[in-house]
Amino acid sequence: MIISVSDLYASRTTDGTSAIIARQDPVVYDGGRYADALTQAQLSGYERDGFILLENVFDEAEVEVLLAEVKRMSAAPEIVSRDEAITEPGSKAVRSIFRVHELSEKLDRLARDPRLIHVARQILGSEVYMHQSRANMKPGFKGKEFYWHSDFETWHIEDGMPAMRALSCSVLLTDNNACNGPLMLIPGSQQQFIACQGRTPDNHYKQSLKKQEYGVPDPVSLNLLAEQGGIQAMTAKAGSVVFFDCNTMHGSNGNISPWPRANVFMVYNSVENTLEPPKHGLEPRPEYIAARRNFAALEPIEQAAMVA
């Protein structure tokens, strides 16, 4: 496979082949000196594994308020009727709601909570803005899986994100147990970029948000990553937070248990890594999926007040 010298992370190219490309970007920027949220041991673990689980970040009262807000949004006709609301394949159950930090005052405060934003600033070595936010729901018995993928592969190709200088945090609003489809990550996978097969159809996001078919890694590469790093499920109590690198390979099983799963994702990108045009002449995805209007740094709220 011929890799373009102008793109360190070429993917979905015309020859249709897969490749494993060594990461060219840091995982922790500037040695983690930009902010002071994680210990050196925690930073080292994040740099090694590509993720970290912080337990008991939010207390029960805060979780109760946030979960009630997500449930309200999932049932509100004025939100469910919007493009931001994505339903499960084959049903009307809400799978995801995007741009939640702009649709909800409570989730806007969550996005700027210092317990989240200072971790992002420390790891990314800069001020940060919100690339994407969403609430992900997996209702009991019918919540579908999210197949293995690297977020960066999609953000790089479909959104034009230049470098691996972004991260996601998943705020657990329900207990995530072994049975209700917890987030699964492959430790160490952030160090390898998997170039995927196939050219991306126009308006691919309309299908991929329900079930992704392009930007999906091949089984040989996935097997290699899993053999090297194993697979770790993020099982934890509500109120915990998982931070993971934009290139960490992750996915989750469907939920056939009776217990629903609800998490809020905040995707922080460095203000020094703002979006360029998408690759391969693709049209930019909608603003609610990939923010382009405003790259201004988020201001932390120094007195977090989830319960209001």
Secondary structure, 3 states (H helix, E strand, C coil): CCCCCCCCCCCCCCCCCCEEEECCCCCCHHHHCCCCCCCHHHHHHHHHHCEEEECCCCCHHHHHHHHHHHHHHHHCHHHHCCCCEEECCCCCCEEEEECHHHHCHHHHHHHCCHHHHHHHHHHHCCCEEEEEEEEEEECCCCECCEEEECHHHHHHHHHCCCCCCEEEEEEECCCECCCCCCEEECCCHHHEEEECCCCCCCCCHHHHCCCCCCCCCCHHHHHHHHHHHCCEECCECCCCEEEEECCCCEEECCECCCCCEEEEEEEEEECCCCCCCCHHHCCCCCCCCCCCCCCCCCCCCCCCCCCC
